[in-house]
Amino acid sequence: MSGQGSRTDPVEMKPREVLARRMHSLLLAPSSPEARTVAEVVEWFGAMQAQDIGSGLWSLGARLPGHTIEDVQQALEDKQALRTWPMRGTVHFVPSRDARWMLELTGAKVLEGAERRHEHHDLDRQAMTKAVDVLGAALSGGGRMTRAECLQVLEEAGIGTQRQRSYHFLWYASQVGVTCIAPSIGNEQTFVLLDEWVPDPARPGRAEALATLAIRYFRSHGPTTRKDFMGWTGLNTAEAKEAIAEAGDELTRITCEGVEMYCPPALLDAPATPPRTVRALPGFDEYLLGFKDRGLMVDAAHAQAIVPGNNGVFRPTIVRSGRVIATWRKKSLTRAGQRIEVDPLVSVSDSARAAITSAFAPYERFLGTPVELLWPEL
């Protein structure tokens, strides 16, 4: 796939035009490519944030009109995608057959930097290896265990799981490709052996893997920068340049106010005006977490409202014409349905309130539960 292709003469775009194309790429615009299954959505993105399972399920549902939460959960049970830690030590949905090579390509970097954290919890390589062996043996033969059951097995083997040691053991077993996260049973996370859950993994060579990663990222987030790509994947500068070069003519260069960006050539034909639609998105969504520089989507003055205290926990957002205009959160579940508190970040007119209310209709259908919006007192 290598080659410079059409990137020698970049197209100039204005910020508003870049934002319009991003919403198209993120499958959040009326013009976006149609995805019909969970597998198609996850393969389009390559990987999707899924550290919070509720947010992850709605990230999929928001891009699959007509799907209910039960539909998405069944698709995961059918192995259309799985959860693991492929990049940055963070849980993502990935195409099931691609989990193995993604762990090998990008997950290895996280392992290199984990030893210091393990030392803080009195964990050495021997302890980690023993935990992986114990879990591997317990799950062998089609086993599937909840998080609590995994920890019980470790304790019975004489491996203490106190404090945060439990998380590190479970993370490490998946990071080295022995286990992966299977769909939850009730509210409990479950684990299986990756090789048994996905017995026929894809095995691209390094060049193809890098190209695939770049193509999927820029087609689902572009136009955007190499730095954003590096932030998403954890690749270093040389590796990111190599990945973009391997993508060849699948990507083209643009510039926006002097900043170089990449996207698929076909994206140049997408609408150049942000969609006027209003969307209710989960907190941990590729719309924001897929970028290091979120300036096109979020006013700097609103950053603290979206990530209070800059603690890494993103509040769900309401987006109008590609820009965040409010945050929201689940308040309570009553017999009448789900109550949701809306916190506007800009002045909201009566017509805007009506549009925001309508934006929750897909979420209401997804949950199968009526939604009541609570507004701040004026």
C-alpha positions in Angstrom: 0.0 0.0 0.0 3.0 2.3 0.4 3.4 5.4 -1.7 2.8 9.1 -1.4 -0.2 9.2 -3.8 -2.1 12.5 -3.9 -0.6 13.9 -0.7 1.9 16.0 -2.6 -0.6 18.8 -3.2 -2.7 19.2 -0.1 -6.3 20.6 -0.3 -7.0 23.7 1.9 -10.0 23.5 4.2 -11.5 25.9 6.7 -12.1 24.8 10.3 -15.9 24.6 9.7 -15.3 22.3 6.7 -13.0 20.1 8.7 -15.6 19.8 11.4 -18.3 18.9 8.9 -16.2 16.1 7.4 -15.3 14.8 10.9 -19.0 14.4 11.8 -19.4 12.5 8.6 -16.4 10.3 9.4 -17.6 9.7 13.0 -20.9 8.3 11.7 -22.7 11.1 13.3 -24.1 13.0 10.3 -27.0 12.2 8.0 -24.5 11.9 5.1 -22.4 9.3 7.0 -21.9 5.8 5.5 -24.6 3.5 6.7 -23.5 0.8 9.2 -26.0 -2.0 9.8 -24.2 -4.1 12.4 -22.0 -3.8 15.4 -19.3 -5.5 13.4 -19.5 -2.9 10.7 -19.3 0.0 13.1 -16.3 -1.4 15.1 -14.5 -2.3 11.9 -15.1 1.1 10.5 -13.4 2.7 13.5 -10.8 0.0 14.1 -11.2 0.5 17.8 -13.8 2.3 20.0 -13.5 3.5 23.6 -15.2 1.0 25.9 -13.7 1.4 29.4 -17.2 2.3 30.6 -19.5 -0.5 29.3 -22.7 1.7 29.4 -21.0 4.4 27.4 -19.6 1.9 25.0 -22.9 0.2 24.3 -24.5 3.6 23.6 -21.6 4.6 21.4 -22.6 1.7 19.2 -26.3 2.3 19.5 -26.0 5.9 18.6 -24.6 4.8 15.2 -27.1 2.0 14.7 -30.5 3.5 14.4 -33.2 1.0 15.4 -30.9 -1.2 17.5 -31.8 -1.7 21.1 -29.3 -2.3 24.0 -30.3 -6.0 23.8 -29.5 -6.1 20.1 -26.0 -4.7 20.8 -25.4 -7.0 23.7 -26.4 -10.0 21.5 -24.0 -8.9 18.8 -21.2 -8.9 21.3 -22.3 -12.3 22.5 -22.1 -13.4 18.8 -18.5 -12.2 18.8 -19.0 -9.4 16.3 -16.5 -7.4 18.5 -14.8 -7.9 21.8 -13.3 -5.7 24.6 -9.6 -5.7 25.4 -6.7 -3.3 26.0 -5.2 -2.8 22.6 -3.9 0.8 23.0 -2.8 3.1 25.7 -3.7 0.6 28.4 -7.4 1.5 27.8 -10.3 -0.8 27.1 -11.7 -0.6 23.6 -14.1 -2.5 21.4 -12.1 -4.1 18.5 -13.1 -6.4 15.7 -12.7 -9.8 17.2 -10.4 -11.2 14.5 -8.1 -8.2 14.8 -7.6 -8.3 18.6 -4.5 -10.4 18.4 -2.5 -8.3 15.9 -3.6 -5.1 17.5 -2.3 -6.2 20.9 1.0 -7.2 19.3 1.4 -3.9 17.4 0.3 -1.3 19.9 -0.2 -3.1 23.2 3.4 -4.1 23.5 4.3 -0.4 24.1 2.0 -0.3 27.2 3.7 -3.4 28.6 7.1 -1.7 28.3 6.0 1.1 30.6 4.0 -1.0 33.1 6.9 -2.4 35.2 7.2 0.7 37.4 3.5 0.6 38.2 3.7 -3.0 39.0 6.6 -2.4 41.4 4.4 0.1 43.3 2.0 -2.7 44.0 4.7 -5.3 44.9 4.2 -7.1 41.6 7.2 -8.6 39.7 7.3 -10.5 36.4 7.2 -13.8 38.2 3.9 -12.9 40.0 2.3 -11.6 36.8 3.3 -14.7 34.9 2.0 -17.0 37.6 -1.4 -15.2 37.6 -1.6 -15.5 33.8 -0.9 -19.2 34.0 -3.5 -19.7 36.7 -6.1 -17.9 34.8 -5.2 -19.6 31.6 -5.6 -23.0 33.2 -8.9 -22.1 34.9 -10.5 -20.8 31.6 -9.1 -23.5 29.4 -11.7 -25.7 27.5 -14.3 -23.0 26.9 -14.4 -21.6 30.4 -15.9 -18.2 31.1 -15.6 -16.6 34.5 -16.8 -13.4 36.1 -14.3 -10.9 37.6 -15.1 -12.2 41.1 -14.5 -15.8 40.0 -11.2 -14.9 38.4 -10.0 -13.3 41.6 -11.2 -16.2 43.7 -9.1 -18.6 41.5 -6.1 -16.4 42.0 -6.6 -16.3 45.8 -6.9 -20.0 45.9 -3.6 -20.3 44.1 -2.0 -18.2 46.8 -1.9 -15.0 44.7 -3.1 -12.0 46.7 -5.5 -9.7 45.0 -5.8 -7.0 47.6 -5.8 -3.2 46.8 -5.3 -2.7 43.0 -3.4 -5.9 42.4 -6.5 -7.5 41.1 -6.9 -5.0 38.2 -3.2 -5.4 37.2 -3.5 -9.2 37.1 -6.6 -9.1 34.9 -5.2 -6.3 32.7 -1.9 -8.1 32.2 -3.5 -11.4 31.2 -5.4 -9.6 28.5 -2.6 -7.3 27.5 -0.3 -10.3 26.7 -3.1 -11.8 24.6 -4.1 -14.7 26.9 -7.6 -13.5 27.9 -10.1 -10.9 26.7 -13.2 -9.4 28.1 -16.4 -11.3 27.1 -19.9 -9.8 27.4 -21.1 -9.1 30.9 -23.4 -11.5 32.8 -25.8 -9.1 34.5 -23.6 -6.3 35.7 -20.5 -8.5 36.1 -17.6 -8.4 33.6 -16.5 -11.8 32.3 -13.3 -13.2 30.9 -12.4 -15.9 28.4 -9.3 -17.2 26.6 -8.7 -15.1 23.5 -7.5 -18.0 21.4 -10.7 -20.0 22.3 -13.1 -17.0 21.8 -11.4 -16.1 18.5 -9.8 -19.3 17.0 -9.2 -17.8 13.6 -7.4 -14.4 14.1 -6.3 -12.2 11.3 -2.5 -12.2 10.9 -1.3 -9.3 8.8 2.3 -8.5 8.5 3.7 -5.4 10.2 3.4 -3.1 7.1 -0.2 -4.2 6.5 -1.1 -3.8 10.1 0.3 -0.3 10.3 -1.5 0.7 7.1 -4.8 -0.8 8.3 -4.5 1.1 11.6 -3.9 4.4 9.8 -6.7 3.9 7.2 -9.2 3.0 9.8 -8.3 5.9 12.1 -8.3 8.6 9.5 -11.5 7.4 7.7 -13.4 7.4 11.0 -11.9 10.5 12.5 -10.5 12.5 9.7 -9.6 15.0 8.6 -7.2 15.1 11.5 -3.5 15.3 12.4 -0.7 12.8 12.7 -0.4 13.9 16.4 -4.0 12.9 16.9 -3.2 9.5 15.3 -0.3 9.1 17.6 -2.3 10.0 20.7 -5.0 7.5 19.7 -2.6 4.6 18.9 0.3 5.3 21.2 2.7 5.0 18.2 5.7 7.2 18.2 6.5 9.7 15.5 8.5 7.4 13.3 5.9 4.6 13.5 3.0 7.0 12.8 4.8 8.3 9.7 5.5 4.8 8.6 1.8 3.8 9.0 0.6 6.8 7.0 3.2 6.1 4.3 2.1 2.4 4.1 -1.5 3.6 3.7 -0.4 5.2 0.4 -3.2 6.5 -1.9 -5.8 5.5 0.7 -5.1 8.8 2.4 -4.7 12.3 1.2 -3.3 15.4 2.8 -5.2 18.6 3.6 -4.2 21.7 5.4 -6.3 23.8 7.8 -4.9 27.2 8.8 -1.4 25.9 8.2 -2.0 22.6 10.0 -1.4 19.3 8.1 -4.1 16.7 8.3 -5.1 13.5 6.6 -8.3 11.8 5.4 -9.4 9.4 2.7 -9.7 11.1 -0.7 -13.5 10.3 -0.9 -14.1 12.4 2.2 -13.3 15.5 0.1 -16.8 15.0 -1.5 -18.6 14.9 1.8 -20.8 17.9 2.9 -18.7 20.9 3.8 -21.2 22.3 6.3 -21.7 20.7 9.8 -25.0 18.9 10.1 -27.6 21.0 12.0 -28.7 17.9 13.9 -28.5 17.6 17.7 -27.0 14.4 19.1 -26.9 13.0 22.7 -23.6 11.2 23.0 -22.0 9.1 25.8 -19.1 10.5 27.8 -16.5 8.1 26.5 -17.1 8.4 22.8 -14.7 8.6 19.9 -16.3 12.0 19.1 -14.0 13.5 21.8 -11.7 10.8 23.0 -10.5 10.1 19.5 -8.6 13.4 19.4 -5.8 15.0 21.4 -6.8 18.4 20.1 -10.5 18.9 20.6 -10.7 22.6 19.8 -12.9 22.2 16.8 -15.6 20.5 18.9 -15.3 22.1 22.3 -15.0 25.7 23.5 -11.9 25.9 25.8 -14.1 27.5 28.4 -16.2 24.4 28.6 -13.4 21.8 29.0 -13.7 21.7 32.8 -17.5 21.1 32.6 -16.9 18.1 30.3 -14.0 16.6 32.3 -14.4 18.0 35.8 -11.0 18.4 37.5 -9.3 17.0 34.4 -9.7 13.6 36.0 -10.1 11.7 32.8 -13.8 11.0 33.3 -15.7 12.5 30.5 -19.3 13.5 31.0 -21.9 12.6 28.3 -22.4 15.5 25.9 -25.1 17.1 23.7 -23.7 18.1 20.4 -25.3 20.6 17.9 -23.8 21.2 14.5 -20.7 19.4 15.6 -20.1 21.5 18.8 -20.7 20.6 22.4 -23.5 22.7 23.8 -24.4 20.8 27.0 -23.6 17.9 29.2 -26.0 15.4 30.7 -26.1 12.6 33.2 -28.4 9.9 34.5 -30.1 11.2 37.6 -32.4 8.4 38.7 -34.4 5.5 37.5 -38.1 5.5 38.5 -41.2 3.5 37.6 -41.9 6.2 35.0 -38.5 5.8 33.3 -34.9 7.2 33.3 -34.5 10.7 34.6 -31.7 12.7 32.9 -30.2 16.0 34.1 -29.2 18.4 31.4 -26.6 21.1 32.1 -26.4 23.6 29.2 -23.1 25.2 28.5 -24.6 27.9 26.2 -27.8 29.8 26.2 -30.6 27.4 25.2 -33.8 28.8 23.6 -37.1 27.1 23.7 -36.6 25.7 20.2 -33.1 24.4 21.2 -34.7 22.7 24.3 -37.2 21.0 21.9 -34.3 19.8 19.7 -32.4 18.5 22.6 -35.5 16.6 23.9 -35.9 15.1 20.4 -32.2 14.1 20.4 -32.9 11.8 23.3 -35.6 9.9 21.4 -33.0 7.4 19.9 -31.6 6.9 23.4 -35.1 6.2 24.7 -35.7 3.6 22.0 -32.2 2.1 22.6 -32.9 1.7 26.4 -36.5 0.7 25.9 -37.3 3.0 28.7 -39.0 6.5 28.7 -36.6 9.4 29.3 -37.5 12.5 31.3 -35.2 15.5 31.0 -34.5 17.7 34.0 -33.4 21.2 33.3 -31.7 23.6 35.7 -33.9 26.2 37.3 -33.7 29.6 35.6 
